[in-house]
Amino acid sequence: MKPLSLLDNAILFMERRPQPMHVGALCLLRPPPDAPSDSVAHLAERLRQSAAAMPPFNRRLVSRFGLRFWEESPDFDLPPRAEA
């Protein structure tokens, strides 16, 4: 188990349902000029084929003796993908 950093612990301590402290991001990407016209479709299909969560995305938050840790989950399950 890996202990959370002080910053991560502080954010979790301050976070409440009406006051989320997590952050999201949006990246706008443009294919290179020489990319084939179906390059985005190929990329999307490749991402859909990913069936296993790899570290660090397979960790879950656990609390032990008042301290929080990241624990790798052997049975981490990704939600089913929506059909296009």
Sequence and secondary structure as in RCSB ss.txt:
>XXXX:A:sequence
MKPLSLLDNAILFMERRPQPMHVGALCLLRPPPDAPSDSVAHLAERLRQSAAAMPPFNRRLVSRFGLRFWEESPD
FDLPPRAEA
>XXXX:A:secstr
 EE  HHHHHHHHH BTTB             TTS TTHHHHHHHHHHT  S  TTTTEEEEEETTEEEEEE TT
         
